[in-house]
Amino acid sequence: GLGDVYKRQAFFGKHTQFTGIHIFRCKNVEVFSSVPLAVHKDGESAGIQETFSVSVDKEPVKIILP
């Protein structure tokens, strides 16, 4: 399906061409969603959440948001 296309594109760094994809460089981020989302942090499942935050100490974190 279309979701698989997005995943493949993101894996190879080609996802930035899609409308609605925004890339931010930051050391801290808080995400608020009106619907529960499957969240992965550092490649590990963090469960289903509507709000989550991420921070890094040394390098900016890359966040992919649809």
All heavy atoms as an XYZ file, in Angstrom:
516
protein
N       0.811     -1.192      0.000
C       0.000      0.000      0.000
C       0.854      1.256      0.000
O       2.080      1.214     -0.050
N       0.185      2.365      0.076
C       0.854      3.666      0.056
C       1.777      3.831      1.250
O       2.863      4.402      1.138
C      -0.187      4.786      0.028
C       0.351      6.202     -0.179
C       1.193      6.279     -1.446
C      -0.793      7.188     -0.244
N       1.390      3.293      2.419
C       2.237      3.371      3.602
C       3.587      2.719      3.381
O       4.617      3.207      3.839
N       3.590      1.589      2.665
C       4.843      0.900      2.361
C       5.733      1.744      1.458
O       6.955      1.751      1.603
C       4.570     -0.456      1.714
C       3.932     -1.444      2.670
O       4.189     -1.328      3.889
O       3.184     -2.314      2.207
N       5.130      2.470      0.535
C       5.895      3.353     -0.348
C       6.578      4.431      0.478
O       7.772      4.689      0.314
C       4.981      3.995     -1.427
C       5.735      5.071     -2.195
C       4.439      2.930     -2.365
N       5.847      5.050      1.412
C       6.426      6.086      2.270
C       7.572      5.524      3.106
O       8.615      6.154      3.256
C       5.379      6.696      3.200
C       4.451      7.665      2.519
C       3.082      7.480      2.548
C       4.936      8.793      1.865
C       2.220      8.373      1.931
C       4.099      9.688      1.242
C       2.732      9.476      1.280
O       1.889     10.361      0.677
N       7.389      4.323      3.652
C       8.442      3.717      4.477
C       9.701      3.473      3.658
O      10.806      3.749      4.118
C       7.947      2.402      5.081
C       6.914      2.581      6.151
C       6.412      1.221      6.622
C       5.128      1.367      7.396
N       4.527      0.064      7.695
N       9.538      2.934      2.462
C      10.704      2.680      1.602
C      11.403      3.996      1.250
O      12.624      4.082      1.268
C      10.293      1.938      0.340
C      10.068      0.450      0.552
C       9.983     -0.291     -0.777
N       8.882      0.160     -1.614
C       7.652     -0.323     -1.560
N       7.347     -1.277     -0.705
N       6.706      0.139     -2.343
N      10.612      5.006      0.921
C      11.189      6.302      0.558
C      11.948      6.903      1.743
O      13.036      7.442      1.580
C      10.095      7.262      0.081
C       9.415      6.841     -1.204
C      10.333      6.850     -2.400
O      11.233      7.664     -2.498
N      10.117      5.928     -3.304
N      11.372      6.807      2.953
C      12.024      7.351      4.153
C      13.324      6.603      4.435
O      14.335      7.205      4.800
C      11.080      7.264      5.350
N      13.312      5.294      4.266
C      14.508      4.491      4.522
C      15.677      4.946      3.658
O      16.819      4.989      4.112
C      14.197      3.008      4.290
C      15.353      2.109      4.599
C      15.643      1.764      5.915
C      16.150      1.615      3.586
C      16.717      0.938      6.210
C      17.223      0.789      3.873
C      17.509      0.450      5.190
N      15.392      5.299      2.418
C      16.443      5.713      1.492
C      16.621      7.225      1.420
O      17.359      7.726      0.588
C      16.164      5.143      0.094
C      16.296      3.648      0.039
C      15.176      2.843     -0.052
C      17.541      3.053      0.112
C      15.298      1.458     -0.079
C      17.685      1.672      0.084
C      16.555      0.874     -0.005
N      15.951      7.978      2.310
C      16.126      9.420      2.358
C      15.415     10.176      1.256
O      15.721     11.332      0.994
N      14.452      9.546      0.597
C      13.748     10.172     -0.530
C      12.378     10.733     -0.134
O      11.641     11.212     -0.979
C      13.552      9.160     -1.666
C      14.815      8.484     -2.115
C      15.678      9.400     -2.910
C      16.871      8.630     -3.449
N      17.848      9.461     -4.062
N      12.031     10.666      1.140
C      10.705     11.057      1.614
C      10.469     12.557      1.582
O       9.340     13.005      1.649
C      10.499     10.544      3.037
C      11.539     11.050      3.975
N      12.812     10.529      3.984
C      11.499     12.036      4.886
C      13.516     11.178      4.899
N      12.753     12.097      5.450
N      11.493     13.361      1.460
C      11.331     14.812      1.529
C      10.595     15.381      0.325
O      10.173     16.529      0.353
C      12.700     15.500      1.658
O      13.515     15.128      0.547
C      13.388     15.084      2.947
N      10.423     14.595     -0.726
C       9.728     15.082     -1.919
C       8.216     15.102     -1.764
O       7.517     15.699     -2.562
C      10.109     14.219     -3.118
C       9.607     12.786     -3.004
C      10.129     11.904     -4.110
O      10.732     12.369     -5.058
N       9.902     10.617     -3.982
N       7.672     14.425     -0.739
C       6.227     14.334     -0.569
C       5.654     15.573      0.100
O       6.238     16.112      1.039
C       5.853     13.095      0.260
C       6.195     11.797     -0.416
C       7.191     10.988      0.082
C       5.525     11.402     -1.563
C       7.517      9.793     -0.540
C       5.840     10.213     -2.199
C       6.839      9.399     -1.684
N       4.506     16.032     -0.379
C       3.805     17.151      0.227
C       3.443     16.792      1.666
O       3.009     15.691      1.945
C       2.513     17.455     -0.564
O       2.862     17.743     -1.907
C       1.754     18.614      0.049
N       3.636     17.746      2.569
C       3.275     17.525      3.958
C       4.393     16.972      4.815
O       4.245     16.846      6.020
N       5.530     16.638      4.211
C       6.678     16.155      4.978
C       7.538     17.364      5.327
O       7.903     18.158      4.469
C       7.511     15.124      4.179
C       6.677     13.899      3.836
C       8.778     14.758      4.936
C       6.248     13.079      5.033
N       7.861     17.495      6.602
C       8.672     18.617      7.079
C       9.862     18.067      7.846
O       9.714     17.158      8.644
C       7.853     19.524      7.994
C       6.596     20.006      7.359
N       6.565     21.043      6.465
C       5.324     19.563      7.466
C       5.318     21.230      6.056
N       4.556     20.335      6.637
N      11.029     18.621      7.612
C      12.244     18.192      8.291
C      12.706     19.343      9.180
O      12.822     20.480      8.728
C      13.363     17.850      7.283
C      12.873     16.838      6.281
C      14.627     17.455      8.014
C      13.196     15.418      6.527
N      12.946     19.042     10.446
C      13.423     20.024     11.405
C      14.715     19.509     12.022
O      14.843     18.325     12.284
C      12.402     20.245     12.532
C      11.069     20.716     12.053
C      10.040     19.820     11.845
C      10.834     22.058     11.801
C       8.806     20.235     11.402
C       9.602     22.483     11.355
C       8.585     21.582     11.155
N      15.653     20.387     12.271
C      16.864     20.021     13.011
C      16.781     20.702     14.365
O      16.628     21.922     14.444
C      18.092     20.485     12.252
C      18.253     19.720     10.939
C      19.519     20.112     10.283
N      20.587     19.604     11.154
C      21.812     19.361     10.754
N      22.140     19.592      9.519
N      22.720     18.907     11.570
N      16.889     19.912     15.408
C      16.751     20.458     16.753
C      17.382     19.523     17.776
O      17.721     18.388     17.462
C      15.279     20.673     17.081
S      14.270     19.194     16.893
N      17.548     20.020     18.996
C      18.064     19.183     20.076
C      16.939     18.651     20.957
O      17.129     17.668     21.654
C      19.057     19.976     20.917
C      20.341     20.263     20.168
C      21.345     20.906     21.059
C      22.636     21.106     20.284
N      23.698     21.605     21.138
N      15.804     19.307     20.940
C      14.641     18.880     21.716
C      13.394     19.037     20.858
O      13.289     19.987     20.092
C      14.455     19.746     22.967
C      15.659     19.726     23.859
O      15.993     18.691     24.403
N      16.315     20.861     23.995
N      12.466     18.106     21.020
C      11.202     18.221     20.297
C      10.097     17.598     21.135
O      10.312     16.610     21.838
C      11.282     17.550     18.901
C      11.482     16.059     19.004
C      10.060     17.850     18.076
N       8.936     18.236     21.105
C       7.722     17.682     21.713
C       6.695     17.564     20.603
O       6.494     18.493     19.831
C       7.175     18.617     22.793
C       7.682     18.306     24.167
C       6.975     19.135     25.220
O       7.318     20.315     25.335
O       6.087     18.586     25.902
N       6.052     16.415     20.516
C       5.051     16.168     19.476
C       3.713     15.931     20.145
O       3.618     15.143     21.084
C       5.439     14.947     18.611
C       4.355     14.648     17.595
C       6.782     15.185     17.929
N       2.697     16.653     19.679
C       1.330     16.513     20.166
C       0.461     16.102     18.989
O       0.526     16.722     17.936
C       0.817     17.840     20.739
C       1.661     18.382     21.855
C       2.694     19.251     21.591
C       1.421     18.001     23.163
C       3.481     19.754     22.607
C       2.202     18.489     24.194
C       3.231     19.367     23.913
N      -0.339     15.060     19.172
C      -1.191     14.574     18.097
C      -2.629     14.465     18.592
O      -2.865     14.143     19.752
C      -0.701     13.201     17.640
O      -1.591     12.658     16.692
N      -3.578     14.712     17.713
C      -4.991     14.557     18.068
C      -5.428     13.092     18.015
O      -6.505     12.755     18.481
C      -5.865     15.402     17.137
O      -5.670     15.002     15.797
N      -4.578     12.245     17.453
C      -4.861     10.803     17.398
C      -3.634     10.041     17.908
O      -2.504     10.508     17.761
C      -5.204     10.336     15.963
C      -6.471     10.986     15.463
C      -4.069     10.607     15.016
N      -3.814      8.873     18.496
C      -2.682      8.079     18.955
C      -1.787      7.657     17.785
O      -2.279      7.310     16.718
C      -3.334      6.858     19.607
C      -4.722      7.296     19.953
C      -5.106      8.276     18.880
N      -0.479      7.725     18.001
C       0.502      7.363     16.977
C       1.411      6.257     17.490
O       1.744      6.212     18.672
C       1.384      8.569     16.641
C       0.709      9.817     16.112
C       1.722     10.958     16.049
C       0.131      9.542     14.742
N       1.846      5.382     16.589
C       2.885      4.409     16.925
C       4.206      5.174     16.962
O       4.584      5.821     15.993
C       2.931      3.304     15.886
N       4.893      5.135     18.093
C       6.102      5.925     18.290
C       7.311      4.996     18.412
O       7.256      3.988     19.119
C       5.972      6.791     19.559
C       7.261      7.536     19.850
C       4.811      7.764     19.418
N       8.382      5.359     17.703
C       9.663      4.660     17.827
C      10.698      5.698     18.208
O      10.796      6.741     17.576
C      10.055      3.995     16.507
C       9.167      2.853     16.160
N       9.580      1.548     16.281
C       7.894      2.806     15.717
C       8.602      0.752     15.917
N       7.560      1.492     15.569
N      11.462      5.417     19.248
C      12.545      6.307     19.675
C      13.842      5.520     19.621
O      13.944      4.449     20.206
C      12.306      6.805     21.103
C      11.074      7.669     21.265
C      10.932      8.092     22.716
C       9.687      8.930     22.937
N       9.567      9.362     24.332
N      14.800      6.038     18.893
C      16.103      5.396     18.754
C      15.970      3.968     18.241
O      16.662      3.052     18.672
C      16.856      5.431     20.080
C      18.354      5.171     19.901
O      18.868      5.421     18.793
O      18.983      4.700     20.862
N      14.998      3.764     17.346
C      14.788      2.463     16.746
C      14.017      1.470     17.599
O      13.814      0.341     17.197
N      13.586      1.893     18.771
C      12.839      1.016     19.677
C      11.396      1.493     19.791
O      11.132      2.695     19.810
C      13.473      1.021     21.073
C      14.911      0.549     21.094
C      15.046     -0.924     20.787
O      14.139     -1.702     21.164
O      16.046     -1.302     20.160
N      10.476      0.560     19.910
C       9.074      0.924     20.072
C       8.872      1.625     21.410
O       9.360      1.173     22.445
C       8.177     -0.310     20.007
O       6.842      0.056     20.281
N       8.153      2.737     21.382
C       7.779      3.461     22.600
C       6.270      3.363     22.800
O       5.692      4.144     23.556
C       8.231      4.911     22.518
N       5.615      2.446     22.070
C       4.181      2.232     22.227
C       3.347      3.193     21.409
O       3.828      3.840     20.482
N       2.084      3.291     21.779
C       1.126      4.178     21.112
C       0.948      5.387     22.014
O       0.594      5.253     23.188
C      -0.229      3.463     20.902
C      -0.034      2.143     20.147
C      -1.225      4.378     20.203
C       0.466      2.288     18.737
N       1.184      6.578     21.472
C       1.129      7.796     22.282
C       0.510      8.939     21.498
O       0.585      8.975     20.281
C       2.538      8.198     22.722
C       3.242      7.138     23.537
C       4.638      7.561     23.928
O       4.944      8.743     24.020
N       5.502      6.594     24.163
N      -0.091      9.877     22.225
C      -0.583     11.116     21.613
C       0.397     12.263     21.833
O       0.375     13.238     21.098
C      -1.954     11.479     22.191
C      -3.042     10.521     21.750
C      -4.400     10.882     22.322
O      -4.540     11.955     22.920
O      -5.327     10.076     22.152
N       1.244     12.147     22.843
C       2.237     13.167     23.152
C       3.538     12.470     23.505
O       3.539     11.484     24.229
C       1.784     14.011     24.368
O       0.536     14.600     24.079
C       2.791     15.099     24.684
N       4.635     12.968     22.960
C       5.939     12.439     23.352
C       7.007     13.491     23.124
O       6.808     14.451     22.389
C       6.270     11.132     22.612
C       6.468     11.275     21.137
C       7.722     11.492     20.612
C       5.390     11.171     20.275
C       7.908     11.604     19.242
C       5.556     11.282     18.913
C       6.827     11.501     18.395
N       8.118     13.316     23.783
C       9.235     14.240     23.613
C      10.519     13.444     23.417
O      10.629     12.297     23.845
C       9.367     15.167     24.819
O       9.621     14.413     25.984
N      11.463     14.088     22.746
C      12.752     13.480     22.461
C      13.801     14.575     22.632
O      13.583     15.721     22.255
C      12.811     12.937     21.019
C      14.170     12.344     20.712
C      11.714     11.931     20.767
N      14.947     14.205     23.185
C      16.057     15.153     23.267
C      17.364     14.398     23.056
O      17.445     13.200     23.308
C      16.060     15.886     24.603
O      16.238     14.975     25.666
N      18.364     15.119     22.578
C      19.690     14.550     22.381
C      20.711     15.479     23.007
O      20.485     16.679     23.140
C      20.016     14.321     20.885
C      19.149     13.250     20.292
C      19.902     15.602     20.106
N      21.858     14.926     23.365
C      22.882     15.718     24.025
C      23.896     16.331     23.065
O      24.312     17.449     23.246
C      23.631     14.871     25.054
C      22.759     14.501     26.234
O      21.873     15.297     26.588
O      22.965     13.408     26.788
N      24.297     15.582     22.030
C      25.425     16.027     21.208
C      25.059     16.477     19.805
O      25.584     17.443     19.309
C      26.461     14.922     21.132
C      27.070     14.622     22.481
C      28.114     13.565     22.369
C      28.684     13.284     23.761
N      29.757     12.343     23.752
N      24.160     15.770     19.156
C      23.836     16.070     17.765
C      22.347     16.379     17.654
O      21.530     15.838     18.413
C      24.164     14.868     16.868
C      25.630     14.534     16.811
C      26.454     15.613     16.135
O      25.949     16.244     15.194
O      27.601     15.832     16.552
N      21.955     17.224     16.698
C      20.509     17.468     16.482
C      19.781     16.194     16.130
O      20.353     15.288     15.518
C      20.491     18.451     15.306
C      21.869     19.033     15.266
C      22.790     17.973     15.803
N      18.524     16.107     16.529
C      17.703     14.934     16.224
C      16.904     15.218     14.959
O      16.456     16.336     14.744
C      16.765     14.588     17.413
C      15.802     15.699     17.719
C      16.035     13.300     17.173
N      16.785     14.231     14.085
C      15.978     14.365     12.873
C      14.639     13.716     13.144
O      14.561     12.560     13.559
C      16.645     13.686     11.685
C      17.876     14.406     11.212
C      18.426     13.760      9.977
C      19.634     14.486      9.472
N      20.158     13.870      8.248
N      13.565     14.445     12.903
C      12.205     13.975     13.124
C      11.477     13.977     11.790
O      11.539     14.969     11.058
C      11.445     14.880     14.109
C      12.205     14.985     15.438
C      10.025     14.414     14.308
C      12.263     13.689     16.209
N      10.804     12.903     11.460
C      10.004     12.814     10.235
C       8.544     12.849     10.650
O       8.085     11.969     11.359
C      10.308     11.519      9.465
C      11.798     11.423      9.136
C       9.441     11.439      8.204
C      12.208     10.093      8.570
N       7.822     13.886     10.234
C       6.410     14.032     10.563
C       5.588     14.116      9.283
O       5.924     14.881      8.389
C       6.169     15.315     11.379
C       6.840     15.380     12.740
C       6.687     16.781     13.320
C       6.250     14.352     13.659
N       4.524     13.328      9.193
C       3.677     13.444      8.007
C       2.783     14.668      8.095
O       2.565     15.200      9.133
C       2.847     12.167      8.029
C       2.868     11.712      9.435
C       4.125     12.264     10.052
